Amino acid sequence: MNDMHALPHGDWVALLPLTALLPHEEHDAERAGLLSAEIQAQGVWTEPLLIERRHFIILDGHHRWEAAKRLNLATVPARMIAYGDPRLSLTSWRPGERWTPRDVIARALTGNLCPIKTTRHTLRAVSAALPFGLAELRRAL
């Protein structure tokens, strides 16, 4: 299902089919449009999405995912991670709100998406990703 690319320090980025990924949050259409134009102008994809590896849930990168759809990409670079990995933290952008991995998974699997910028997934100590050309990402695996 994916094509793995090794990065320094034992980190990996996989090329995943765009259609296999599940959002758990809504996105801002205007922001996604600006982002797709920026990526198209650069001609390369530089920031992998952060994906929960069991269910293929987008943890970080909903706007990039929508931009990839607008750019007609077949695959996107992604860092795969499991909840429970000590490098991953889950907080909320919204004061006073608390989210759990179970909440995020339920939202993605039911399609009852969170509003924009509800959860915040942060991954510590990762290598910088290599850029991927858009032509490579338009090809199906």
N, C-alpha and C positions, 0 to 999 in steps of 0.2 A: 504493500500500500504506500510505502514511502521510500524516498531516496535519502540516505543519511549522509551528512557532510560533517566531518570532524573539524573541530575548532581547537585552538590552543587550550591547554589545561584540562583536557578530557571532556570538554563540553561538546554537545552535538546539536545540529540543526537538521530537521527533517523537512523534506518537501512533501506537503500533504495536499490531497485533493480538496479544493475549495468547498465542494459540495458535501464533504464528510464532516465539516465543522459545525458545531452548534453554538449559537449565541446564548448568553444568559441576560444580556442587557440590550436595550434599544440603542440606537446611534443617532447622531445629529446629521441629517442629510446634507446640510450646507457644509459642515466640517468634512464629511466624507468626500464631497465633490472637490473641495479645495485640495484635500490630500491626494486624491487621484490625479488631479492636474499636476501637482508637485512631483509625484512619483513618475508620471509620464514624461515630464520635462527633464528629469534627471536620467531617465532611461534605466534605472536600477532600483531594486528593492533592497533596503539596507537594514530594516528593523524587523526581526522575526516576531510572529505572534506568540503569545504564551498560551499553551494548550494543556488542559487536563488530559492525561494520557489514557485513562480508562474509557471515558465517554466522548472524547474529542470535543470538550467544551472550551470555548474561547474564554480565557481568564483575563487576558489583556490584549487589546488590539481590535476591538469591534469596529472602529472607524477604518482601520487598515483592511479588515476583512471586507467591508462594504466597498472600499476603494478598489480592492482586487476584483470584486464582481463587476464594477464599472469599467475596469480595464480589460475585462474578458480574460482574466488569468485562469488557468486550469488548476494550478498549484500555488501554494504560498509557503515561504519558509516559516518554520515553527519550532519553538523549543517545547519539548514534551516534558511534563512534570506531573508528579503525583502529589495530591494533598498528603501532608505528613512529611514531605521533604523539608528538612530544616532550613533550606534557603528560601522557602516560600512563606510569605506572610499575607494574611487576608484581613483587611480593615475596611472602613467605609469612608467615602468622601463626605458623607453627610453626618454632621455632629449628632451624637446620641444614638446612631444606628449601629447595630451589631449583626454581622452576618457570619454564618458558619459554612463550611464546605457543603454540608447537607442542603442548606438553603440554596446555594448556587446551583448545585446539581439538579435539584427539584425544579428550579426556574427554567433551566435549559431543557430538561427532558419533557416538561409539560408545555413549553412554549409561552409560559406566563412570564414574559421578560420584565426585568427590573427597569426602572427609568434610567435615563442616561446618567453616567457618572454616579452610580450607587456604590458598587464595590470597588475596592482597590487592591489588586494583587501585585505584590512586589517580590521580585526575585533578586536575591543578593549574590554577589561573587560569581558573575558570569563573564565569559570572554566576549569581546566584541565580535559581532557576526561579520562574515564576508558578504559583500554585495552579490546579488543575483540579477542577471540581465532579464529584462521583461520577456524577451523572446523565449528564453528557457522556461519561464514560468507559464507561458501560454501553451506549451506542449503538455499533453496529458502524460501521465506516468505509464 
